[in-house]
Amino acid sequence: MYDAIIKHLSKQTLIKMAVVQIISNATKAKIVNPSRGMKLFVSDALSYEVEGAEYSDKFKSGNWSGISSFFKMTDATFPSGFALHIKALLEKQGHIVQFVKKSLPEPLGDISPKVDDFPEEKRYDYQMDTVRRLEDKGRMVAHIATGGGKSRVSKLAYKRINRMTLFLTTRGVLMHQMKDAFEDMGERVGVIGDGSLSIKRGFNVGMVQTFASMLKDPARMEQTKRLLEKFEFVILEEAHEISGNSYYEILKLCTNANYRLALTATPFMKSNGESNMRLHAAVGGVGIHVDENTLIERGILAKPYFKFVSTEKPKFLSNSTSWQSAYRIGIVENEFRNKAIVFEVERAAKYALKSMILVQHKAHGERLKEMLTNIGVKCLFMYGEHSQIERRIALDKLKSGAIDALIGSTILDVGVDVPAVGMIILAGGGKAEVALRQRIGRGLRAKSGNVANVAYIVDFCDEFNKHLRLHSATRRAIIESTNGFSQGILPVGADFKL
């Protein structure tokens, strides 16, 4: 479009309108011959506050503002994920911007790939729509709510692009799940992580920690860099975790990965500005957004109902009690609160509803397991020291009905798909939005058979301490602000209609 405009403009007009050229490859973009004023403008647009800067000597001495930028003034370069964003900002300033980059490599797979035996359904049309947008853009964040089938999107995208691919994650459980999923559809899968190192020309799964370790080893560094250069398509699972420095540096070395797909239900939700910008820098902006309400309305997710339970004030807990003591007294050892949890689980079991109780501290899980066992509720407690095989066995027991409830620490926040769960109890408190959405998502998978497609979520009004009260209010505000969640909040004093 801009070539046609420029062709018909006089040289004098072009000088006045300031034609800007941005050139870009898979990892880096550059503004050609910008003025100092333009460089300062772009640097400011890509700046962020450095977390912890106030503790540095440079900041304390007044020699640094604590602000940094993804833009390099020396050579006018910046991460290519920002290229379209900067183009739009410069156009808003009145410039004509020429965006120059190589054409995307042609997808080599079927235009309508088939990855399973399920017939295509209209309610899942966003999955193939994601692939079509990736074909067009080359890089994007797919903001798809938990339960939207991000694994299937990965399969469809790989089968369509059909080039050497790396599925990158920070979690071993997700790496193995994706490996199994691709092998189930007949793919030979390379594995770089968890003690394995095998590489395939097609689909590969890998862990950030493994690549980071290999890059730190002088004997393996160059070989690892050459390996990363081979990948033409990178899929990022739980992509919000790109905030980590190792994750970001690895992606910078994927210099031929012109196709990049970040899959996450919670993009750009970190409290740290630099962390959020790293995702944009490596992958680009959101290319598709499928929210919870869309999936609920389509019957892909269960309809959630939320109950916020008030409890009595524990002895020795005051408004000003410090955070660690308040958590121990007000949550872990709070007998009123724990008895309310036991009541909900026991009642759910009578209606043949399976429960998942999510805690943050091991001592809390052990306490709840003891209380539930004492009243005859069959339950297990899974925490960090349990192996993936043990976790799978526990989940299978919950699904089959061998146990009524599964207590889990943060190891159950991701990579868990248990349609049999009818009740989620947010026993562990906290205020992190990413974790909250993941935990709620454990119970939102669509129910099958004659079971109503609903989920019951129990949370608590922790109101007797300033720290716990803030966290409780934050969780409620997140639920109230989420379309599809807010409609299911029960009025004060109301109960579930089990």
KAHU-V960581 format. One record per residue. N is the residue number from 1. OMEGA is omega in degrees with one decimal (999 if undefined). Layout:
{{N/OMEGA} {N/OMEGA}}
This chain:
{{1/-176.9} {2/177.1} {3/180.0} {4/179.7} {5/-176.0} {6/-176.9} {7/-174.7} {8/179.2} {9/177.5} {10/179.8} {11/-178.8} {12/179.3} {13/-179.8} {14/179.3} {15/-178.9} {16/-174.8} {17/176.6} {18/174.9} {19/-177.8} {20/177.5} {21/173.8} {22/176.2} {23/-171.7} {24/168.8} {25/-174.1} {26/-174.1} {27/-172.8} {28/175.0} {29/-176.6} {30/172.4} {31/-176.5} {32/175.4} {33/178.2} {34/172.7} {35/178.5} {36/179.5} {37/179.0} {38/178.8} {39/178.6} {40/179.3} {41/-178.4} {42/177.8} {43/178.9} {44/-179.2} {45/-177.6} {46/-178.0} {47/-179.6} {48/175.6} {49/-179.4} {50/-178.8} {51/179.6} {52/-178.0} {53/-176.2} {54/-179.7} {55/-177.2} {56/179.6} {57/-179.9} {58/179.7} {59/-177.9} {60/-179.2} {61/179.1} {62/-178.8} {63/179.7} {64/-178.3} {65/-175.1} {66/179.9} {67/173.3} {68/-176.8} {69/174.8} {70/-179.2} {71/178.0} {72/-178.3} {73/-173.8} {74/-177.4} {75/175.7} {76/179.1} {77/178.5} {78/-179.9} {79/-173.1} {80/175.9} {81/179.2} {82/-168.9} {83/-178.4} {84/177.5} {85/179.5} {86/176.0} {87/-179.2} {88/179.6} {89/179.6} {90/176.6} {91/177.2} {92/177.2} {93/177.5} {94/-179.9} {95/167.3} {96/-174.3} {97/172.3} {98/180.0} {99/-173.9} {100/172.9} {101/178.1} {102/172.9} {103/177.8} {104/174.4} {105/-178.2} {106/173.0} {107/-174.7} {108/-176.8} {109/178.5} {110/-178.9} {111/175.2} {112/-173.4} {113/176.5} {114/-175.1} {115/178.0} {116/-177.0} {117/-178.3} {118/177.2} {119/178.8} {120/178.5} {121/-178.8} {122/-175.3} {123/177.0} {124/-174.5} {125/179.9} {126/-179.1} {127/178.1} {128/176.0} {129/176.6} {130/-179.3} {131/179.8} {132/179.2} {133/176.5} {134/176.9} {135/-176.0} {136/-173.7} {137/-176.0} {138/-179.5} {139/-179.4} {140/169.0} {141/173.1} {142/-179.2} {143/-176.9} {144/-176.5} {145/177.9} {146/-178.4} {147/-177.3} {148/176.3} {149/-178.8} {150/176.8} {151/179.7} {152/175.3} {153/178.0} {154/179.8} {155/-178.9} {156/-178.2} {157/179.7} {158/-177.4} {159/177.8} {160/-178.5} {161/172.2} {162/173.7} {163/-176.3} {164/-167.3} {165/173.5} {166/171.4} {167/-171.1} {168/-179.1} {169/175.8} {170/-172.3} {171/-179.3} {172/-178.1} {173/179.1} {174/178.3} {175/-178.8} {176/177.8} {177/-179.9} {178/175.7} {179/-179.7} {180/-177.6} {181/-179.5} {182/176.7} {183/177.5} {184/178.2} {185/169.7} {186/-179.8} {187/168.6} {188/-169.8} {189/172.4} {190/-177.8} {191/175.3} {192/-178.0} {193/177.1} {194/177.0} {195/-179.1} {196/175.4} {197/175.6} {198/-172.4} {199/179.2} {200/177.3} {201/-179.1} {202/-172.8} {203/179.2} {204/172.7} {205/-177.7} {206/179.1} {207/178.8} {208/-176.4} {209/-179.6} {210/178.3} {211/179.8} {212/178.7} {213/179.6} {214/-179.6} {215/178.4} {216/-179.0} {217/-177.6} {218/-177.5} {219/-175.5} {220/-172.9} {221/-176.0} {222/177.8} {223/179.6} {224/177.3} {225/179.1} {226/177.1} {227/-178.8} {228/178.2} {229/-177.3} {230/-174.8} {231/179.5} {232/-179.1} {233/177.5} {234/175.3} {235/-178.1} {236/177.6} {237/-174.6} {238/-167.3} {239/177.2} {240/-178.8} {241/176.4} {242/179.9} {243/178.6} {244/-175.1} {245/-178.0} {246/179.6} {247/-176.8} {248/-178.7} {249/177.4} {250/-179.1} {251/177.3} {252/-179.8} {253/176.7} {254/-168.8} {255/177.4} {256/179.0} {257/178.6} {258/174.4} {259/-179.5} {260/-179.0} {261/178.2} {262/-178.5} {263/179.3} {264/173.8} {265/-172.8} {266/178.9} {267/172.4} {268/-179.7} {269/176.0} {270/178.2} {271/-177.5} {272/-177.8} {273/179.7} {274/-179.8} {275/178.7} {276/-176.8} {277/179.4} {278/177.3} {279/178.7} {280/-177.7} {281/-174.3} {282/-170.0} {283/-175.1} {284/-176.6} {285/179.6} {286/179.7} {287/177.0} {288/179.8} {289/176.8} {290/-172.2} {291/-177.7} {292/-176.1} {293/177.4} {294/-178.5} {295/177.5} {296/-179.4} {297/-179.9} {298/179.4} {299/179.2} {300/173.8} {301/174.3} {302/176.3} {303/-177.5} {304/171.1} {305/-174.6} {306/174.3} {307/178.0} {308/-172.5} {309/173.6} {310/179.4} {311/178.2} {312/-179.2} {313/178.6} {314/174.3} {315/177.4} {316/176.1} {317/178.2} {318/179.9} {319/-174.4} {320/178.6} {321/-178.0} {322/-171.7} {323/-175.9} {324/178.4} {325/179.9} {326/179.9} {327/-179.5} {328/-176.2} {329/-172.3} {330/-178.6} {331/-174.0} {332/-175.1} {333/-177.5} {334/-175.2} {335/177.8} {336/-178.9} {337/-178.6} {338/176.7} {339/177.1} {340/177.0} {341/-179.8} {342/178.7} {343/-177.7} {344/-178.7} {345/179.9} {346/179.5} {347/179.0} {348/-179.4} {349/178.7} {350/177.8} {351/179.1} {352/175.4} {353/177.2} {354/-177.2} {355/170.7} {356/-176.9} {357/-173.4} {358/-177.5} {359/177.2} {360/-178.2} {361/-179.3} {362/-178.9} {363/179.5} {364/179.1} {365/179.2} {366/179.5} {367/-179.7} {368/178.2} {369/179.0} {370/-178.7} {371/-179.0} {372/179.2} {373/-178.4} {374/179.1} {375/173.7} {376/176.8} {377/-179.1} {378/-176.3} {379/174.4} {380/177.9} {381/179.1} {382/177.5} {383/-167.6} {384/-175.9} {385/179.7} {386/-179.5} {387/177.4} {388/178.6} {389/179.0} {390/178.5} {391/-179.2} {392/178.1} {393/179.9} {394/179.5} {395/177.5} {396/178.5} {397/177.3} {398/-178.1} {399/-177.2} {400/-178.0} {401/178.4} {402/173.0} {403/-179.1} {404/-174.1} {405/175.4} {406/175.4} {407/-176.8} {408/172.8} {409/-176.6} {410/178.1} {411/179.2} {412/-177.6} {413/-178.6} {414/173.7} {415/-178.3} {416/179.5} {417/-176.0} {418/-178.3} {419/-176.8} {420/-177.0} {421/178.9} {422/-178.3} {423/174.5} {424/177.3} {425/-179.4} {426/-172.1} {427/-169.3} {428/-179.4} {429/-179.2} {430/-177.7} {431/-176.4} {432/-175.6} {433/-179.2} {434/-178.6} {435/-179.2} {436/-178.8} {437/178.0} {438/-177.4} {439/176.0} {440/-178.6} {441/178.4} {442/-176.8} {443/-172.7} {444/177.5} {445/-176.4} {446/179.4} {447/-177.1} {448/178.3} {449/-178.0} {450/-178.7} {451/177.3} {452/-176.9} {453/-179.7} {454/176.0} {455/179.8} {456/-177.4} {457/179.9} {458/173.4} {459/-172.4} {460/172.8} {461/-178.9} {462/-164.6} {463/-173.0} {464/178.4} {465/-174.2} {466/179.6} {467/-179.2} {468/180.0} {469/178.3} {470/-179.7} {471/179.5} {472/179.5} {473/178.7} {474/178.6} {475/-178.6} {476/-179.7} {477/177.8} {478/179.6} {479/-179.9} {480/-176.5} {481/-177.7} {482/178.0} {483/-175.2} {484/175.3} {485/-172.8} {486/-178.4} {487/-175.7} {488/179.5} {489/-179.1} {490/175.1} {491/177.8} {492/179.0} {493/179.3} {494/-177.7} {495/176.2} {496/174.3} {497/-176.9} {498/999}}
